[in-house]
């Protein structure tokens, strides 16, 4: 299994998801074939601060050391390979350059 048919996956950029993007929500519920809850219900759930970071700051990917970036790359690539998929990035630097991890800069 080298690839998944386009109708079998749904890409969600977390910044759109966490902003409660109405178009994304409509497409998401349609994709999973579930009746869409009211906008108010979605907003209430999305505003709940579960596991919210308090006090500390997590470095953006662009601030990571090369060792950290390479570690992420190796772990992700191993999982992708184990699941039978093909990683669409060739080098650790491709992860950020292609926008897989958004920069906070």
MOPAC internal coordinates of N, CA, C and O (Angstrom, degrees):
PM7 1SCF
backbone

  N    0.0000 0     0.00 0     0.00 0    0    0    0
  C    1.4525 1     0.00 0     0.00 0    1    0    0
  C    1.5260 1   108.13 1     0.00 0    2    1    0
  O    1.2310 1   120.34 1   -77.06 1    3    2    1
  N    1.3278 1   116.96 1   102.94 1    3    2    1
  C    1.4551 1   121.24 1  -178.22 1    5    3    2
  C    1.5103 1   113.32 1   -96.35 1    6    5    3
  O    1.2310 1   120.61 1   159.84 1    7    6    5
  N    1.3033 1   116.44 1   -20.16 1    7    6    5
  C    1.4531 1   118.08 1  -179.81 1    9    7    6
  C    1.5167 1   110.12 1  -153.14 1   10    9    7
  O    1.2310 1   121.59 1   -14.82 1   11   10    9
  N    1.3014 1   114.57 1   165.18 1   11   10    9
  C    1.4572 1   121.50 1   179.61 1   13   11   10
  C    1.5177 1   107.19 1  -113.93 1   14   13   11
  O    1.2310 1   120.75 1   -42.91 1   15   14   13
  N    1.3109 1   116.17 1   137.09 1   15   14   13
  C    1.4648 1   120.82 1   178.66 1   17   15   14
  C    1.5286 1   109.28 1   -58.34 1   18   17   15
  O    1.2310 1   120.44 1   -36.51 1   19   18   17
  N    1.3128 1   116.77 1   143.49 1   19   18   17
  C    1.4723 1   122.16 1  -176.26 1   21   19   18
  C    1.5304 1   112.77 1   -55.87 1   22   21   19
  O    1.2310 1   119.65 1   147.38 1   23   22   21
  N    1.3093 1   118.27 1   -32.62 1   23   22   21
  C    1.4616 1   119.76 1  -179.24 1   25   23   22
  C    1.5258 1   113.09 1   -80.64 1   26   25   23
  O    1.2310 1   120.27 1  -178.24 1   27   26   25
  N    1.3416 1   117.09 1     1.76 1   27   26   25
  C    1.4605 1   121.55 1  -178.67 1   29   27   26
  C    1.5279 1   113.37 1  -105.83 1   30   29   27
  O    1.2310 1   120.03 1  -179.18 1   31   30   29
  N    1.3246 1   117.54 1     0.82 1   31   30   29
  C    1.4618 1   120.09 1   178.03 1   33   31   30
  C    1.5195 1   110.18 1  -139.57 1   34   33   31
  O    1.2310 1   122.01 1   -20.89 1   35   34   33
  N    1.3221 1   113.75 1   159.11 1   35   34   33
  C    1.4549 1   120.62 1  -177.29 1   37   35   34
  C    1.5196 1   107.78 1  -139.79 1   38   37   35
  O    1.2310 1   119.99 1   -62.75 1   39   38   37
  N    1.3115 1   117.62 1   117.25 1   39   38   37
  C    1.4608 1   121.54 1  -179.42 1   41   39   38
  C    1.5191 1   109.88 1   -87.46 1   42   41   39
  O    1.2310 1   121.48 1   -49.78 1   43   42   41
  N    1.3329 1   114.77 1   130.22 1   43   42   41
  C    1.4584 1   120.81 1   179.06 1   45   43   42
  C    1.5204 1   108.00 1  -126.52 1   46   45   43
  O    1.2310 1   120.72 1   -59.94 1   47   46   45
  N    1.3019 1   116.22 1   120.06 1   47   46   45
  C    1.4639 1   120.84 1   173.79 1   49   47   46
  C    1.5298 1   106.28 1   -85.49 1   50   49   47
  O    1.2310 1   120.85 1   -54.89 1   51   50   49
  N    1.3116 1   115.98 1   125.11 1   51   50   49
  C    1.4653 1   119.59 1  -172.32 1   53   51   50
  C    1.5234 1   112.65 1   -58.88 1   54   53   51
  O    1.2310 1   119.53 1   147.72 1   55   54   53
  N    1.3256 1   118.49 1   -32.28 1   55   54   53
  C    1.4639 1   117.99 1  -179.84 1   57   55   54
  C    1.5263 1   111.65 1   -64.84 1   58   57   55
  O    1.2310 1   119.76 1   146.46 1   59   58   57
  N    1.3269 1   118.06 1   -33.54 1   59   58   57
  C    1.4695 1   120.60 1   176.32 1   61   59   58
  C    1.5310 1   110.47 1   -74.27 1   62   61   59
  O    1.2310 1   120.78 1   140.18 1   63   62   61
  N    1.3185 1   116.11 1   -39.82 1   63   62   61
  C    1.4603 1   119.97 1  -179.96 1   65   63   62
  C    1.5262 1   110.34 1   -62.02 1   66   65   63
  O    1.2310 1   120.14 1   132.33 1   67   66   65
  N    1.3176 1   117.34 1   -47.67 1   67   66   65
  C    1.4531 1   120.76 1  -176.52 1   69   67   66
  C    1.5189 1   113.09 1   -73.32 1   70   69   67
  O    1.2310 1   120.10 1   164.63 1   71   70   69
  N    1.3146 1   117.41 1   -15.37 1   71   70   69
  C    1.4643 1   120.76 1   174.37 1   73   71   70
  C    1.5250 1   110.88 1   -89.28 1   74   73   71
  O    1.2310 1   120.68 1  -177.92 1   75   74   73
  N    1.3167 1   116.31 1     2.08 1   75   74   73
  C    1.4686 1   121.33 1   179.38 1   77   75   74
  C    1.5302 1   110.82 1    58.88 1   78   77   75
  O    1.2310 1   120.21 1  -138.60 1   79   78   77
  N    1.2952 1   117.20 1    41.40 1   79   78   77
  C    1.4573 1   122.83 1  -179.96 1   81   79   78
  C    1.5344 1   109.29 1   -54.79 1   82   81   79
  O    1.2310 1   120.33 1   -62.68 1   83   82   81
  N    1.3252 1   116.97 1   117.32 1   83   82   81
  C    1.4721 1   122.05 1  -174.17 1   85   83   82
  C    1.5197 1   112.31 1   -59.25 1   86   85   83
  O    1.2310 1   120.31 1   136.01 1   87   86   85
  N    1.3255 1   117.01 1   -43.99 1   87   86   85
  C    1.4702 1   120.40 1  -179.94 1   89   87   86
  C    1.5235 1   110.60 1   -63.03 1   90   89   87
  O    1.2310 1   120.64 1   136.78 1   91   90   89
  N    1.3281 1   116.38 1   -43.22 1   91   90   89
  C    1.4625 1   120.39 1   178.96 1   93   91   90
  C    1.5229 1   110.59 1   -62.04 1   94   93   91
  O    1.2310 1   120.30 1   135.36 1   95   94   93
  N    1.3302 1   117.04 1   -44.64 1   95   94   93
  C    1.4633 1   120.53 1  -179.53 1   97   95   94
  C    1.5297 1   110.76 1   -60.19 1   98   97   95
  O    1.2310 1   120.57 1   137.29 1   99   98   97
  N    1.3067 1   116.51 1   -42.71 1   99   98   97
  C    1.4679 1   121.11 1   178.93 1  101   99   98
  C    1.5255 1   110.31 1   -60.31 1  102  101   99
  O    1.2310 1   120.93 1   132.57 1  103  102  101
  N    1.3277 1   115.83 1   -47.43 1  103  102  101
  C    1.4734 1   120.34 1  -179.81 1  105  103  102
  C    1.5250 1   111.67 1   -66.50 1  106  105  103
  O    1.2310 1   120.21 1   142.24 1  107  106  105
  N    1.3264 1   117.20 1   -37.76 1  107  106  105
  C    1.4656 1   121.29 1  -179.53 1  109  107  106
  C    1.5275 1   111.26 1   -63.32 1  110  109  107
  O    1.2310 1   120.53 1   130.22 1  111  110  109
  N    1.3198 1   116.60 1   -49.78 1  111  110  109
  C    1.4654 1   119.29 1  -179.44 1  113  111  110
  C    1.5290 1   111.56 1   -66.58 1  114  113  111
  O    1.2310 1   120.32 1   146.60 1  115  114  113
  N    1.3146 1   116.99 1   -33.40 1  115  114  113
  C    1.4644 1   120.49 1   175.60 1  117  115  114
  C    1.5287 1   109.91 1   -65.71 1  118  117  115
  O    1.2310 1   120.14 1   138.07 1  119  118  117
  N    1.3400 1   117.34 1   -41.93 1  119  118  117
  C    1.4637 1   121.96 1  -179.51 1  121  119  118
  C    1.5264 1   111.59 1   -61.72 1  122  121  119
  O    1.2310 1   120.18 1   136.55 1  123  122  121
  N    1.3324 1   117.26 1   -43.45 1  123  122  121
  C    1.4686 1   120.06 1  -178.51 1  125  123  122
  C    1.5209 1   112.53 1   -86.26 1  126  125  123
  O    1.2310 1   121.03 1  -177.87 1  127  126  125
  N    1.3329 1   115.63 1     2.13 1  127  126  125
  C    1.4700 1   122.12 1   176.07 1  129  127  126
  C    1.5281 1   112.17 1    57.34 1  130  129  127
  O    1.2310 1   121.64 1  -133.26 1  131  130  129
  N    1.3274 1   114.47 1    46.74 1  131  130  129
  C    1.4612 1   121.33 1   178.48 1  133  131  130
  C    1.5257 1   107.66 1  -124.69 1  134  133  131
  O    1.2310 1   120.83 1   -38.51 1  135  134  133
  N    1.3219 1   116.02 1   141.49 1  135  134  133
  C    1.4597 1   119.28 1   177.92 1  137  135  134
  C    1.5198 1   109.92 1   -61.26 1  138  137  135
  O    1.2310 1   121.13 1   -46.98 1  139  138  137
  N    1.3095 1   115.43 1   133.02 1  139  138  137
  C    1.4572 1   120.86 1  -177.42 1  141  139  138
  C    1.5220 1   109.90 1   -73.85 1  142  141  139
  O    1.2310 1   120.64 1   -51.98 1  143  142  141
  N    1.3542 1   116.39 1   128.02 1  143  142  141
  C    1.4648 1   119.26 1   175.09 1  145  143  142
  C    1.5272 1   110.23 1   -68.18 1  146  145  143
  O    1.2310 1   120.56 1    -9.39 1  147  146  145
  N    1.3021 1   116.53 1   170.61 1  147  146  145
  C    1.4647 1   120.53 1   178.43 1  149  147  146
  C    1.5275 1   109.60 1   -63.68 1  150  149  147
  O    1.2310 1   120.96 1   -23.18 1  151  150  149
  N    1.3109 1   115.77 1   156.82 1  151  150  149
  C    1.4726 1   120.89 1   176.83 1  153  151  150
  C    1.5178 1   110.79 1   -59.15 1  154  153  151
  O    1.2310 1   120.65 1   143.06 1  155  154  153
  N    1.3230 1   116.37 1   -36.94 1  155  154  153
  C    1.4702 1   120.43 1  -179.98 1  157  155  154
  C    1.5305 1   110.73 1   -64.67 1  158  157  155
  O    1.2310 1   120.60 1   138.28 1  159  158  157
  N    1.3277 1   116.46 1   -41.72 1  159  158  157
  C    1.4711 1   120.16 1   179.76 1  161  159  158
  C    1.5263 1   110.76 1   -65.50 1  162  161  159
  O    1.2310 1   120.65 1   137.99 1  163  162  161
  N    1.3231 1   116.36 1   -42.01 1  163  162  161
  C    1.4708 1   120.00 1   178.56 1  165  163  162
  C    1.5178 1   109.71 1   -63.31 1  166  165  163
  O    1.2310 1   120.46 1   134.22 1  167  166  165
  N    1.3215 1   116.74 1   -45.78 1  167  166  165
  C    1.4664 1   120.60 1  -178.85 1  169  167  166
  C    1.5204 1   110.97 1   -61.98 1  170  169  167
  O    1.2310 1   120.16 1   138.89 1  171  170  169
  N    1.3364 1   117.31 1   -41.11 1  171  170  169
  C    1.4642 1   121.43 1   179.94 1  173  171  170
  C    1.5380 1   110.52 1   -61.57 1  174  173  171
  O    1.2310 1   120.32 1   135.58 1  175  174  173
  N    1.3158 1   117.00 1   -44.42 1  175  174  173
  C    1.4596 1   120.81 1   179.65 1  177  175  174
  C    1.5235 1   110.69 1   -66.68 1  178  177  175
  O    1.2310 1   120.58 1   136.68 1  179  178  177
  N    1.3170 1   116.50 1   -43.32 1  179  178  177
  C    1.4581 1   120.23 1  -176.68 1  181  179  178
  C    1.5324 1   112.69 1   -69.97 1  182  181  179
  O    1.2310 1   120.00 1   155.71 1  183  182  181
  N    1.3116 1   117.60 1   -24.29 1  183  182  181
  C    1.4688 1   120.65 1   179.02 1  185  183  182
  C    1.5245 1   112.34 1   -84.18 1  186  185  183
  O    1.2310 1   119.97 1   166.21 1  187  186  185
  N    1.3290 1   117.67 1   -13.79 1  187  186  185
  C    1.4643 1   120.62 1   178.93 1  189  187  186
  C    1.5259 1   108.37 1   -64.08 1  190  189  187
  O    1.2310 1   120.30 1   -51.82 1  191  190  189
  N    1.3000 1   117.03 1   128.18 1  191  190  189
  C    1.4663 1   121.77 1  -175.81 1  193  191  190
  C    1.5259 1   109.61 1   -95.07 1  194  193  191
  O    1.2310 1   120.72 1  -103.54 1  195  194  193
  N    1.2913 1   116.23 1    76.46 1  195  194  193
  C    1.4620 1   122.28 1   178.36 1  197  195  194
  C    1.5270 1   107.80 1   -88.57 1  198  197  195
  O    1.2310 1   120.53 1   -49.97 1  199  198  197
  N    1.3030 1   116.58 1   130.03 1  199  198  197
  C    1.4696 1   122.21 1  -178.01 1  201  199  198
  C    1.5253 1   112.32 1    58.24 1  202  201  199
  O    1.2310 1   120.14 1  -148.94 1  203  202  201
  N    1.3052 1   117.34 1    31.06 1  203  202  201
  C    1.4590 1   120.93 1   179.24 1  205  203  202
  C    1.5229 1   109.93 1   -65.78 1  206  205  203
  O    1.2310 1   121.15 1   -44.59 1  207  206  205
  N    1.3058 1   115.40 1   135.41 1  207  206  205
  C    1.4551 1   120.34 1   178.80 1  209  207  206
  C    1.5223 1   108.72 1   -71.32 1  210  209  207
  O    1.2310 1   121.12 1   -45.14 1  211  210  209
  N    1.3234 1   115.47 1   134.86 1  211  210  209
  C    1.4585 1   120.38 1  -179.08 1  213  211  210
  C    1.5215 1   109.53 1  -124.39 1  214  213  211
  O    1.2310 1   120.92 1   -59.54 1  215  214  213
  N    1.2887 1   115.85 1   120.46 1  215  214  213
  C    1.4614 1   120.29 1   172.05 1  217  215  214
  C    1.5129 1   116.17 1    86.41 1  218  217  215
  O    1.2310 1   119.38 1   128.62 1  219  218  217
  N    1.2938 1   118.78 1   -51.38 1  219  218  217
  C    1.4561 1   121.24 1  -176.31 1  221  219  218
  C    1.5265 1   110.26 1   -85.23 1  222  221  219
  O    1.2310 1   120.94 1   -18.20 1  223  222  221
  N    1.3054 1   115.82 1   161.80 1  223  222  221
  C    1.4532 1   121.71 1   178.74 1  225  223  222
  C    1.5208 1   108.50 1  -119.87 1  226  225  223
  O    1.2310 1   120.47 1   -50.85 1  227  226  225
  N    1.3159 1   116.72 1   129.15 1  227  226  225
  C    1.4589 1   121.46 1   177.67 1  229  227  226
  C    1.5159 1   107.81 1   -90.88 1  230  229  227
  O    1.2310 1   120.17 1   -51.70 1  231  230  229
  N    1.3149 1   117.28 1   128.30 1  231  230  229
  C    1.4583 1   121.43 1  -177.75 1  233  231  230
  C    1.5203 1   111.41 1   -62.53 1  234  233  231
  O    1.2310 1   121.00 1   -37.56 1  235  234  233
  N    1.3178 1   115.70 1   142.44 1  235  234  233
  C    1.4608 1   119.47 1   174.04 1  237  235  234
  C    1.5305 1   108.23 1   -71.61 1  238  237  235
  O    1.2310 1   120.65 1   -21.24 1  239  238  237
  N    1.3087 1   116.36 1   158.76 1  239  238  237
  C    1.4604 1   121.36 1  -177.14 1  241  239  238
  C    1.5244 1   111.46 1   -55.11 1  242  241  239
  O    1.2310 1   119.97 1   142.89 1  243  242  241
  N    1.3159 1   117.66 1   -37.11 1  243  242  241
  C    1.4700 1   120.70 1  -178.63 1  245  243  242
  C    1.5311 1   112.18 1   -65.13 1  246  245  243
  O    1.2310 1   120.13 1   161.93 1  247  246  245
  N    1.3265 1   117.35 1   -18.07 1  247  246  245
  C    1.4641 1   121.64 1   178.87 1  249  247  246
  C    1.5295 1   112.70 1   -92.91 1  250  249  247
  O    1.2310 1   120.12 1   173.05 1  251  250  249
  N    1.3098 1   117.38 1    -6.95 1  251  250  249
  C    1.4608 1   120.63 1  -179.45 1  253  251  250
  C    1.5258 1   110.28 1   -68.57 1  254  253  251
  O    1.2310 1   121.06 1   -28.45 1  255  254  253
  N    1.3188 1   115.58 1   151.55 1  255  254  253
  C    1.4631 1   120.50 1   174.76 1  257  255  254
  C    1.5280 1   108.39 1   -74.38 1  258  257  255
  O    1.2310 1   120.94 1   -16.87 1  259  258  257
  N    1.3199 1   115.80 1   163.13 1  259  258  257
  C    1.4669 1   119.92 1   177.24 1  261  259  258
  C    1.5281 1   110.74 1   -60.59 1  262  261  259
  O    1.2310 1   120.26 1   145.27 1  263  262  261
  N    1.3243 1   117.10 1   -34.73 1  263  262  261
  C    1.4702 1   120.88 1   178.50 1  265  263  262
  C    1.5285 1   109.94 1   -62.57 1  266  265  263
  O    1.2310 1   120.15 1   134.70 1  267  266  265
  N    1.3420 1   117.33 1   -45.30 1  267  266  265
  C    1.4644 1   120.78 1   179.35 1  269  267  266
  C    1.5321 1   111.03 1   -63.59 1  270  269  267
  O    1.2310 1   120.37 1   135.58 1  271  270  269
  N    1.3248 1   116.90 1   -44.42 1  271  270  269
  C    1.4674 1   120.58 1   179.72 1  273  271  270
  C    1.5278 1   111.21 1   -62.79 1  274  273  271
  O    1.2310 1   120.63 1   136.67 1  275  274  273
  N    1.3342 1   116.41 1   -43.33 1  275  274  273
  C    1.4656 1   119.94 1   179.39 1  277  275  274
  C    1.5195 1   111.40 1   -65.88 1  278  277  275
  O    1.2310 1   120.27 1   143.24 1  279  278  277
  N    1.3326 1   117.09 1   -36.76 1  279  278  277
  C    1.4644 1   120.43 1   177.59 1  281  279  278
  C    1.5208 1   110.80 1   -63.28 1  282  281  279
  O    1.2310 1   120.30 1   133.61 1  283  282  281
  N    1.3314 1   117.04 1   -46.39 1  283  282  281
  C    1.4606 1   120.45 1   176.71 1  285  283  282
  C    1.5197 1   110.82 1   -58.81 1  286  285  283
  O    1.2310 1   120.70 1   133.93 1  287  286  285
  N    1.3166 1   116.27 1   -46.07 1  287  286  285
  C    1.4619 1   121.61 1  -179.64 1  289  287  286
  C    1.5313 1   110.79 1   -57.74 1  290  289  287
  O    1.2310 1   120.54 1   131.22 1  291  290  289
  N    1.3220 1   116.56 1   -48.78 1  291  290  289
  C    1.4718 1   120.61 1  -177.70 1  293  291  290
  C    1.5308 1   111.50 1   -64.46 1  294  293  291
  O    1.2310 1   120.26 1   137.31 1  295  294  293
  N    1.3357 1   117.11 1   -42.69 1  295  294  293
  C    1.4647 1   120.38 1   178.76 1  297  295  294
  C    1.5281 1   111.42 1   -65.10 1  298  297  295
  O    1.2310 1   120.72 1   134.55 1  299  298  297
  N    1.3309 1   116.23 1   -45.45 1  299  298  297
  C    1.4649 1   119.99 1   179.99 1  301  299  298
  C    1.5174 1   110.75 1   -64.75 1  302  301  299
  O    1.2310 1   120.16 1   135.71 1  303  302  301
  N    1.3162 1   117.31 1   -44.29 1  303  302  301
  C    1.4672 1   120.77 1  -179.19 1  305  303  302
  C    1.5284 1   111.02 1   -62.26 1  306  305  303
  O    1.2310 1   120.46 1   139.00 1  307  306  305
  N    1.3170 1   116.73 1   -41.00 1  307  306  305
  C    1.4662 1   120.49 1   179.06 1  309  307  306
  C    1.5355 1   110.56 1   -61.51 1  310  309  307
  O    1.2310 1   120.64 1   134.57 1  311  310  309
  N    1.3349 1   116.38 1   -45.43 1  311  310  309
  C    1.4714 1   120.08 1   179.01 1  313  311  310
  C    1.5234 1   111.15 1   -64.44 1  314  313  311
  O    1.2310 1   120.56 1   136.08 1  315  314  313
  N    1.3140 1   116.53 1   -43.92 1  315  314  313
  C    1.4691 1   120.70 1   179.71 1  317  315  314
  C    1.5214 1   109.84 1   -60.17 1  318  317  315
  O    1.2310 1   120.51 1   133.58 1  319  318  317
  N    1.3286 1   116.64 1   -46.42 1  319  318  317
  C    1.4691 1   120.82 1   178.98 1  321  319  318
  C    1.5237 1   111.26 1   -63.09 1  322  321  319
  O    1.2310 1   120.42 1   135.92 1  323  322  321
  N    1.3467 1   116.80 1   -44.08 1  323  322  321
  C    1.4696 1   120.92 1  -179.50 1  325  323  322
  C    1.5294 1   111.90 1   -61.01 1  326  325  323
  O    1.2310 1   120.61 1   147.90 1  327  326  325
  N    1.3230 1   116.44 1   -32.10 1  327  326  325
  C    1.4617 1   120.70 1  -179.95 1  329  327  326
  C    1.5287 1   112.58 1   -83.99 1  330  329  327
  O    1.2310 1   121.01 1   177.32 1  331  330  329
  N    1.3263 1   115.67 1    -2.68 1  331  330  329
  C    1.4549 1   119.48 1   176.75 1  333  331  330
  C    1.5136 1   114.80 1    85.30 1  334  333  331
  O    1.2310 1   120.40 1  -165.35 1  335  334  333
  N    1.3199 1   116.83 1    14.65 1  335  334  333
  C    1.4591 1   120.65 1   179.09 1  337  335  334
  C    1.5185 1   109.62 1   -99.64 1  338  337  335
  O    1.2310 1   121.21 1    -8.44 1  339  338  337
  N    1.2959 1   115.29 1   171.56 1  339  338  337
  C    1.4521 1   121.57 1   177.81 1  341  339  338
  C    1.5160 1   108.76 1  -112.24 1  342  341  339
  O    1.2310 1   120.65 1   -54.24 1  343  342  341
  N    1.3271 1   116.36 1   125.76 1  343  342  341
  C    1.4663 1   119.83 1   177.29 1  345  343  342
  C    1.5216 1   108.24 1   -69.73 1  346  345  343
  O    1.2310 1   120.54 1   -47.10 1  347  346  345
  N    1.3219 1   116.57 1   132.90 1  347  346  345
  C    1.4621 1   120.10 1  -178.39 1  349  347  346
  C    1.5203 1   111.39 1   -90.03 1  350  349  347
  O    1.2310 1   120.14 1  -169.41 1  351  350  349
  N    1.3270 1   117.34 1    10.59 1  351  350  349
  C    1.4629 1   120.68 1   175.58 1  353  351  350
  C    1.5206 1   107.57 1  -123.64 1  354  353  351
  O    1.2310 1   121.03 1   -35.37 1  355  354  353
  N    1.3274 1   115.63 1   144.63 1  355  354  353
  C    1.4539 1   120.38 1  -174.94 1  357  355  354
  C    1.5224 1   113.53 1   -99.24 1  358  357  355
  O    1.2310 1   120.46 1   151.00 1  359  358  357
  N    1.3046 1   116.73 1   -29.00 1  359  358  357
  C    1.4603 1   121.82 1  -176.71 1  361  359  358
  C    1.5298 1   109.20 1  -134.32 1  362  361  359
  O    1.2310 1   120.36 1   -22.52 1  363  362  361
  N    1.3475 1   116.91 1   157.48 1  363  362  361
  C    1.4561 1   118.60 1   178.32 1  365  363  362
  C    1.5215 1   113.08 1   -54.66 1  366  365  363
  O    1.2310 1   119.91 1   143.18 1  367  366  365
  N    1.3255 1   117.78 1   -36.82 1  367  366  365
  C    1.4674 1   120.23 1  -178.45 1  369  367  366
  C    1.5236 1   111.99 1   -64.43 1  370  369  367
  O    1.2310 1   119.83 1   155.82 1  371  370  369
  N    1.3403 1   117.93 1   -24.18 1  371  370  369
  C    1.4610 1   121.81 1   179.84 1  373  371  370
  C    1.5247 1   111.95 1   -66.12 1  374  373  371
  O    1.2310 1   120.41 1   152.48 1  375  374  373
  N    1.3276 1   116.82 1   -27.52 1  375  374  373
  C    1.4639 1   120.57 1  -177.32 1  377  375  374
  C    1.5248 1   109.89 1   -57.64 1  378  377  375
  O    1.2310 1   120.68 1   130.22 1  379  378  377
  N    1.3219 1   116.31 1   -49.78 1  379  378  377
  C    1.4661 1   119.85 1  -179.00 1  381  379  378
  C    1.5249 1   111.30 1   -77.95 1  382  381  379
  O    1.2310 1   120.08 1   138.80 1  383  382  381
  N    1.3220 1   117.46 1   -41.20 1  383  382  381
  C    1.4670 1   120.69 1  -177.35 1  385  383  382
  C    1.5190 1   112.03 1   -60.20 1  386  385  383
  O    1.2310 1   120.17 1   145.91 1  387  386  385
  N    1.3169 1   117.27 1   -34.09 1  387  386  385
  C    1.4651 1   120.60 1  -179.58 1  389  387  386
  C    1.5201 1   112.37 1   -88.10 1  390  389  387
  O    1.2310 1   120.11 1   178.14 1  391  390  389
  N    1.3199 1   117.40 1    -1.86 1  391  390  389
  C    1.4481 1   120.86 1   174.97 1  393  391  390
  C    1.5167 1   114.48 1    83.88 1  394  393  391
  O    1.2310 1   119.87 1  -161.73 1  395  394  393
  N    1.3485 1   117.86 1    18.27 1  395  394  393
  C    1.4573 1   119.00 1   178.81 1  397  395  394
  C    1.5196 1   111.09 1   -68.25 1  398  397  395
  O    1.2310 1   120.82 1   149.88 1  399  398  397
  N    1.3283 1   116.04 1   -30.12 1  399  398  397
  C    1.4585 1   120.70 1   176.45 1  401  399  398
  C    1.5195 1   105.95 1  -122.41 1  402  401  399
  O    1.2310 1   119.55 1   -66.92 1  403  402  401
  N    1.3134 1   118.46 1   113.08 1  403  402  401
  C    1.4733 1   119.56 1  -176.61 1  405  403  402
  C    1.5098 1   111.76 1   -67.86 1  406  405  403
  O    1.2310 1   120.90 1   -35.56 1  407  406  405
  N    1.2954 1   115.88 1   144.44 1  407  406  405
  C    1.4549 1   121.68 1   177.49 1  409  407  406
  C    1.5242 1   108.87 1   -85.18 1  410  409  407
  O    1.2310 1   120.38 1   -39.10 1  411  410  409
  N    1.3149 1   116.87 1   140.90 1  411  410  409
  C    1.4648 1   121.35 1   177.63 1  413  411  410
  C    1.5181 1   111.54 1   -94.39 1  414  413  411
  O    1.2310 1   120.46 1  -172.81 1  415  414  413
  N    1.3233 1   116.73 1     7.19 1  415  414  413
  C    1.4648 1   120.80 1  -176.90 1  417  415  414
  C    1.5069 1   111.62 1   -75.53 1  418  417  415
  O    1.2310 1   120.10 1   180.00 1  419  418  417

